[in-house]
Each structure stands twice: as C-alpha cells, then as structure tokens.
C-alpha cells in the first residue's frame, strides 16, 4: 500500500514570496537586469525579506518559479540552472537564502517540458528530487503542463511525492494536480491530500480585480467539495499569489484579497517587488492579526454563509471557539453600503451564544465591544471592499 504523504510539513498554510506574476519569464538580463529571473533577483528579495520584517511576519519561503533552468539537462541527465543568470548555481543561492533565516522554493513540471518550454521532470522524478534535495531546496512547486494523459499526470504527481519523501529532506510539495484534472474530471481530493501539501484549483492569478473576484466566485461555487479536505498538512491553493503592492488593485480590493485569503486558509505567497513597495501595502501584508487568522492552528478553511444582492458573508472557525467573519461588497458602483445580519447566523448559532466580543481587523483595527446572541450587526463596506471581523 502507498503511504500517505505525512512529511510533517505545512501544519499551517505556507507563507513566502514567489517571482511569478510580477516577474513572469524574464530571461533577458542584459536588457533589464532588475527585472529578469536571476540569482541577483532572489538575493535582493532575500535581503529585503530578512531586513524589512517580512520573515518575522511569517513569510519564510522565497520561491523560484518557471524559467530558472538551462535549456537542456547536463551530461548526467540532471537539471541545471541557467549559467548566465544563476552563475553560482542553486546550491549557492540556497545557502545564501538559509543564511538569512529563510527557505528556498523551486519549480519543475510533471510533463516533458515546463509551461515555458524548459526541461520537465517526466521520467526523471527520482533524479530531480535527489538533485533538489542535494541543493538544499525546501519547497517544490510542481506544475502540470505538457503531460500526455491524465493517467501520466496523476502517476507523475504520486511518483514525485514519493521521490521527495525518499530524499530524507523536508520539502514542501505544492501541486497543480486538480487544476489540470478539472476540465475533464472531478479531482479526488482525498487522494491528492495524501500526496501534496497544497494544491492549486484555479487559473493563474492576475494583477486585477476581475481575477480576484473570479477566484472567490469559483471557491464559493465549489466549497462543498473543497472546504472539508483542507487542514494541517494539506491546503487548497486558490492560486497562491498575493498581488498586493502591484498595479491592478485599489486599496479596498487589496484589503479584500488579504482578508479573503486569510478566510480561505490559503497559502500566502506574495508576488510583488519588495524593493519598491508602498508603506500601505507593506503594512497590510504584514498585518499580524490577519496573518494570525490565516495561520490559525485549528486549520479549518472558511466558507461563504450567504449571498444577498451584492453582499457576501463568509466565516471561518478558529481555535478557542472564535470565528473570523468577512463581509464583502461586490458592487462596483456608488459608495459605501450597509449590510445588516443577525449574529445567530454565525457558527450554526453558536458563535455568539450567549454573548460575544467583536474586533474589527480590516480595513483597520477597532474594538466593536460586546454583543448578545440575538443582536444584529450592521457593517458599512466600500465597493469591492471587505470588512474582516473576529468574533
């Protein structure tokens, strides 16, 4: 029998930074040295993460996505980093990242080629796992492009999981397995959780409100199948990248992404330029109260309780009988609107029985005082914004 992947990792959703979305497949370092995927980029981000409070806030992984490789494997069949862009190789970069108290993530693909056309891991699962372990890698994001069939895709995800475990190194395993199955068949999440620490369900996140909104809509639509499987060791990944601090989201939309990724118990991987980030975006991304909700040790994913015209009410059970509650206003016109609901809605009627204290976490921290079980709560929310409460 195949052993479940209990690598003891990802007891809470992993947190970190990754290059995809903001830096894409930038390989021309001559034309644009500060924006290409290179050793230099990761060294500079690691420096910022250590010096500017990111690591201390919980962001511990710095992740390389697609386009880091040389176009071919070496004579022994091993993957290698592009020698121009990563002159010291991945081992040196991993040592540097570890010296900053951070962990290094890397990227490969279950098929013949990665999504960007670099060498994939098909037929090389054991060798690639050993290579990553020998370099000191701490996380593998394993993509699903260019696999010839769904059978080979599933087999590849299983085999890489076992190969990583065999190395004896603790390597968080981030899968795209359900995303590539979905167009054709319903994923078996029980099986996926046996092998993966988190798994992606939906399209690449873009730096736009329509992207964030489509992820939330998809999650609510499928919550009956995905919420119950999430928990310590295995998480639903709505597509991990937080695009806060880039160009596409307004302030209220940034608050919405941060609040809702915490409700969804999603991995928190930023994709932004930490060398140029506004103080507001930094403050939001490092907000201790929101991160505490995301990292809550009970490890239950939140869900949508109700939809009423443009409003959505979501809750997430937390440890110590608390709840995180999000009120999202999807209206994209006009001004702030009020949403009123009875506290008996929360936690099957138990969240506020006989009374509860309510803290507002976002958009700003505020104490709302004590309410009785039968009270109603009226929340004012900006268009495309969210108010996040802890009950």
N, C-alpha and C positions, 0 to 999 in steps of 0.2 A: 504494500500500500504506500501511496505517496504521503509523505509527512506534510502537514500544514506548515506554511512558512511562518514559524514564530521566531523571527530573528530578534525579538525583544526590542525592536525599534519603533519609532513613531508612536509612542504612547500618547502623545498629543499631536495635533497636526503640525508637520514640519514648517519652519519659517526660514526665509532667506531672500536671496536676490538671484535673478537669472537674466541672461542677456537677451533672450528672445522677446519680441515685441518692440523694445526700444532700439536694439542694435541689429536685429534681424541677421542677414547673412553677409555682413560687411567684411569683404576679404581684401579690399584694395587699401592697404595701409599706406602706400605711397601717396595716394590722392587725399586720404582722410585719416591720418594716424590716430586721432582721438575717438574715431567712431568705428574702427574696424575691430573684428573679433580677434583679440591678441592677448598674449601674456601680459602686456602692458596694461590693457583694459582691466583685467582681473586683479592685477597687483594694485592698481589705483583704487578700485572698488573695495578691495580688502582693507586697504589703509583707511578709507572713509568709514567702513563698517566698524572697524575697531576704535577709531578716534572720535567718532561723532555720535556715539550712543546707540547705534543700530544693534551691535552684538549684545549689548547689555539689555536692550529691549526684547531680545529673544530671536533676532534674525541671525541664525548661525551658519546657514549654508550659503556658499557662493557658487552658482551653478553655470557651467558651460553648456550651451545648447548646441544645435546643429552648426556645421561649418568649421569646426576646430581641426578637422583631420587633414592629413596629406591626401592627395587624390588616390593613392594606392597603398596597400599594405607593404611591409618590409619583406626581406627575403625569407624570414621565418614565418611569414603569414600574419605578423602582428600589426595591429593598428598603430599608427604613429601620428603625432601632432604635426601640423604644417610647420616645417623647419624655419621658414621666414618669420611667421607670425608668433610662433612659440619656440624661440631659439633655445630655451633651457629645457624644453620638453615638459610633460605634465608632472613628472615626479618633482621637479624643482618648484613648479608652481604650487603643488600640493604642500610641499614643505613650508613654503612661504605663507600660504593660507593658514596652515596649522600653527605657525609661529605667532599668528595674530589671534589665536584662540577661536578660529573659525574652521568650518569643514568645507571640503570641495565636492561639488557635484559635476557629473559628466553626462554626455548624451551618446546614445547609439540607437540602432534600429533593428527590429526583429527580422526585416527582409534583406534582400540582396544589396539594396542601397538605402541611404538615409533619404529623407524627404527632399533634401537639397542635392542629392546625387553623389554623396561621398560613400565610401565602403560601408555596407551594412554588416550585421553580425550573423546572418544566416549561415549555418554550417560552421560557425566559429564561436558558438556560445561559451564553451568551456575556456577556450584560449582567451577570449575577450574579457571574461570575468576574472581570470587569473591576471591578465595584463592590468586591468583597472585596480585590482587589489594590490598588485606589486607597486603601482604608482602612489598608493595611499588615498585612493578615491573613497568618499563617504556616502555618495548617493549616485544612483544611475537612473536617468530618465530614458525610458526605452520606448521609442516611437514605433508606429505600425505601418509605415509606408512600404510599398513595393514587396508585399508578401503575396505569393502566388495563389493562396487559397485560405479560407477561414480555418481549415484544419491546421495548415502550416503556421498560421498566425497564433492560434491557441497553443500549439505544441512549442512554438518558439518562446512564448511568454512563460510557459511552465518550465522549459529547459533552462532559460536564463535565470529564473528564480532559484532553481536547484544548484546551478553553477555558481551563483553568487554565494549561496549558503556554504557550498563546499570549500570556498576560499578561506573560510575561517575569519574573514574580516567583516566587521559590521558595516553593511552597505544598504542604505535605504533604497527600496525598489519602487520606482514611480512608473506606472504602466499607462499605456494609452489603449489598452485592450478593448474595453467596452465601446469606446468611441468608434473603432474600426469595425466592430461587430454590428453595431446598432442599425445601420441601413438595411441589413439583411436578416438579423435575428436578435431576439431578446437576450441580453447578456445574462449569464448565470453568476450573479454577484457573490453567492456563497463560495463558489469555486474561485472566482477572481480574488476574493479576500484571503483565500488560503495561500495565494502566491505573492500578492502585491501589498505594499504598504499604503499606496494611494493610487487611484486610477481615474483617468480622465473620461468624462462623459460627453463633452460638448465641444463645439468648434473653438479654434483659437480665439482668445480674447483680443479685441481691437481697442485702440485708444478712442472709444466713442461711447456715447450714452446708449445708442441702439444695441451695441454689443453687450453691454452690462445688462440692459433690460431683457434681451433675448435669453441670456443665461439664467436670469431669475425666473422668467416665464417657463423655460424648459424645466428647471428644477422643481417648480411648484406643480407642473403638469405630471412629472414622474415621481413625485415624492413618495407615493405609496410603495414603489419598488426600491427606491434607493436609500431612504432615510434610515430604515431599520438595520441595514447592514453596517453602517458606519459606526466606528468605535475605536478604542485604543488598539493601535497596531494596523488599522486599515481605514482609509478615509476617501470619501467622494471628492474628486477634484473637478470643480466646475470650469476649469482651465485656470491654472493657478495664478496667473499674473495679475497683481495689483498694478493698475496703470495710473495710480495717483501720483501726481508730481510731473506728469507729462503735459499734453496739449489739448486733449479732447474732452475732458470732463470739467464741468463747472464745479464750484466749491460744494454745492449741495449734492451733486452727483458723486463726487469723491467721498463725501460722508456716507452716501448710500452704499457705495462699493465696500467701504471699510466695515460698516455696520452689518451688511448682509453676508459678507464672507465670514464674519465672526458668528453670526446666527447659523450659517451652514456648516460650521466646523470644517471650513476649507483650509487646505494648506495656504499659508501666506507667503507667496514669493513675489517680491516687488520686481517690476521691470521698468526701470527709470534710470536717470543719470544722477547718481548720488553726488557727483562733483558740482552739479548745478541743480539744486532743488530748493524750492521756496521754504521759508521757515514755517508757513502754514501747513504745507504738505508734509513736512518732516514731523511736525507736532502731531498731526492726525495719524500718520503711520506709526509713530512711537507711543501712541496713547495707551498708557498702562491698563486702564480699565477695560478698553475694548479688547486688547490682547489677552487679558485675563479671561474674558468671556470665550474668545476663540480657543484658548488653551485649557479650558475648564476640565479638571481631571475625570469628571463623570463621563465625558466623551460621547455625549448624545448629540446627534445633529438636530437642528431646528427644522421647522416646517411651517407652511402657511396655514393659519387657522381660518381666515375668512377673507373674502374679496367683496368690496362694496363700492360700486361705481369705480372711482379711480384709486380707492384706498385698499391697501393690503395690510393685514395684521398677521405677524409671524411671532412664534415663540420658540424658545429653546430651553429645555430643562437643564438646570445647573446643579452642581453639588450643594449641599446644605439646604436643600428644599427651595432654592431660589430659582428664578426664571429670568432669562433675557427676553425682552419683548421689543419688536421693531414695528413701527408704524410707517409705512412707505406710501408716499403720494405720487402716483404715476402721471398725474395731469401735467401737461407741458405748456399750459397757457394760464394766464391770470396770475393771481397772487397766492399767498399762504391760505390754506384751508383748514378748518377744524374737523377732526374725526372724534366722535364720542362712542365709547363702548363700555359695556358693563364688565367689571373685574371678575364676575362669575365665569366669564369666557375662558379665563386663563387656567392652565393646568388642570383641565377637566373639573373646574370649580374649586380646586384645592389650593391654588397658588396664593390666594388671599384670604384663606379661611382660618380664623375669624377676622384677621386683620393683617395688613402688610405695610412695610415701608417701601417707598418708591424713590429710586435715584435715577435722574436722567444722566446718561453717559455721553451721548452725542445729540445734536451738534456741539453742545457744551455741557460740562459737568454741573449738575444742580440738584439740590435735595428737594424732593416734592412732598416730603412728610409722610404721615401715616394715614392709611385709608381702611375703611371697613369692607367686609366681604361684598356687601350689596351696593357699594358706591359705583358710580360711573366715572370714567376718566375722560377728560376732553384734551386732545393733543392737537396743537397747531403745527402743521407741516408745510414747508415750502414746496413748490412744484419740483418734481423729480428728487425731492429730498427725503430723508428718513430721520425719525426721532427714535433713538435707541434707549430703552429703559432697563433697569434691573429691579426686579420685584422680589 
